Amino acid sequence: MSIVLDNPVAVRRAAMDLLARREHGRVELSRKLRSRGASDELIDNALDRLADEGLLCEARYLEAFISYRARSGYGPMRIREELTQRGLARSDIEQALRDSGIDWQAQLYAVWQRKFAGERPLDARQHGQQARFLSYRGYPADLISRLLRGSIDD
């Protein structure tokens, strides 16, 4: 049986249930509540109140998302794109990536070591395979190129 989100209390409870599981961005939370049948007016009021109370915080969401995706082996370009698709402001994303303190070069090296056991490409086919994998993961081409050339130290 699904809960009807037709009053402010029900919308707030549903939003808090979602926030209890993990941080959400405002756009993402709004989309989820709308898909559960809440009206835009009720959603906006509930989310404004949660933000005023500090329970809904875009900065905290950005920090948690960047940390989680970086630990999963994804680079800044992929993370930036995922956050943009979730409706967050580009300037906020850029600031959060700068403030994250993540060493993307070390992160790239660790992902490469895990996937390719630290074996540099011997031919063009292997080079392309490794470069495509790392690029798909969201690492910048200049870092990938330096790594595959051997310019990044262990």
RAMO-V379324 format. One record per residue. RES is the residue in one small letter. PHI is phi in radians with two decimals (999 if undefined). PSI is psi in whole degrees, -180 to 180 (* if undefined). NEAR is the number of other C-alpha atoms within 8 Angstrom. Layout:
# RAMO-V379324
RES|PHI|PSI|NEAR + RES|PHI|PSI|NEAR
This chain:
# RAMO-V379324
m|999|126|2 + s|-1.59|151|3 + i|-1.48|136|5 + v|-1.45|126|8 + l|-1.74|71|12 + d|-2.00|10|10 + n|-2.52|161|7 + p|-1.02|-36|10 + v|-1.15|-44|6 + a|-1.16|-40|11 + v|-1.15|-44|15 + r|-1.08|-44|10 + r|-1.08|-44|8 + a|-1.11|-41|10 + a|-1.13|-43|12 + m|-1.18|-35|8 + d|-1.07|-43|8 + l|-1.16|-41|10 + l|-1.22|-26|11 + a|-1.20|-29|7 + r|-1.33|-43|6 + r|-2.92|166|6 + e|-1.17|147|10 + h|-2.33|151|11 + g|-1.43|160|13 + r|-1.05|-45|9 + v|-1.12|-44|9 + e|-1.11|-45|10 + l|-1.13|-41|11 + s|-1.08|-44|11 + r|-1.07|-44|8 + k|-1.13|-42|8 + l|-1.18|-39|13 + r|-1.11|-39|11 + s|-1.18|-19|7 + r|-1.62|3|8 + g|1.78|7|9 + a|-1.40|149|13 + s|-1.43|157|9 + d|-1.05|-39|7 + e|-1.11|-47|6 + l|-1.12|-40|12 + i|-1.10|-50|13 + d|-1.04|-44|9 + n|-1.10|-45|9 + a|-1.13|-43|12 + l|-1.23|-35|13 + d|-1.07|-45|8 + r|-1.13|-43|8 + l|-1.10|-38|10 + a|-1.17|-42|10 + d|-1.08|-34|8 + e|-1.46|-4|7 + g|1.42|10|7 + l|-1.50|-23|8 + l|-2.06|113|14 + c|-2.39|115|9 + e|-1.09|-39|9 + a|-1.11|-42|8 + r|-1.14|-39|8 + y|-1.10|-46|11 + l|-1.03|-47|12 + e|-1.06|-46|10 + a|-1.15|-43|9 + f|-1.16|-46|8 + i|-1.09|-44|12 + s|-1.07|-46|9 + y|-1.10|-48|8 + r|-1.21|-35|11 + a|-1.15|-42|12 + r|-1.11|-26|7 + s|-1.43|-1|6 + g|1.66|16|10 + y|-1.70|148|12 + g|-1.63|176|15 + p|-1.13|-33|12 + m|-1.21|-42|9 + r|-1.19|-43|12 + i|-1.10|-43|13 + r|-1.03|-45|10 + e|-1.13|-42|8 + e|-1.10|-41|8 + l|-1.22|-36|11 + t|-1.10|-41|11 + q|-1.15|-23|7 + r|-1.52|6|9 + g|1.50|19|8 + l|-1.57|152|11 + a|-1.19|137|7 + r|-1.01|-40|7 + s|-1.14|-39|6 + d|-1.15|-39|9 + i|-1.12|-47|13 + e|-1.07|-43|9 + q|-1.12|-43|8 + a|-1.13|-39|12 + l|-1.14|-41|10 + r|-1.14|-41|7 + d|-1.38|-11|6 + s|-1.15|-27|9 + g|1.27|15|6 + i|-1.43|132|5 + d|-1.51|97|6 + w|-1.14|-31|9 + q|-1.16|-46|7 + a|-1.14|-38|7 + q|-1.09|-45|12 + l|-1.04|-46|14 + y|-1.08|-42|10 + a|-1.13|-42|8 + v|-1.11|-44|9 + w|-1.09|-43|11 + q|-1.07|-45|10 + r|-1.11|-44|8 + k|-1.39|-42|6 + f|-2.01|12|8 + a|0.94|30|7 + g|1.25|17|7 + e|-1.63|114|6 + r|-1.16|151|8 + p|-1.12|138|9 + l|-1.65|-23|6 + d|-2.50|179|6 + a|-1.12|-35|7 + r|-1.11|-48|6 + q|-1.14|-39|9 + h|-1.04|-47|12 + g|-1.10|-41|8 + q|-1.09|-48|8 + q|-1.17|-43|10 + a|-1.11|-43|11 + r|-1.11|-43|8 + f|-1.06|-49|8 + l|-1.19|-35|12 + s|-1.18|-42|11 + y|-1.06|-35|8 + r|-1.24|-14|10 + g|1.78|25|12 + y|-1.68|147|16 + p|-1.14|146|10 + a|-1.04|-37|7 + d|-1.15|-40|6 + l|-1.18|-41|10 + i|-1.07|-46|13 + s|-1.05|-46|9 + r|-1.11|-40|10 + l|-1.10|-48|10 + l|-1.24|-24|11 + r|-1.37|-19|7 + g|1.68|16|8 + s|-1.43|-15|7 + i|-1.68|121|6 + d|-1.32|158|4 + d|-1.11|*|3
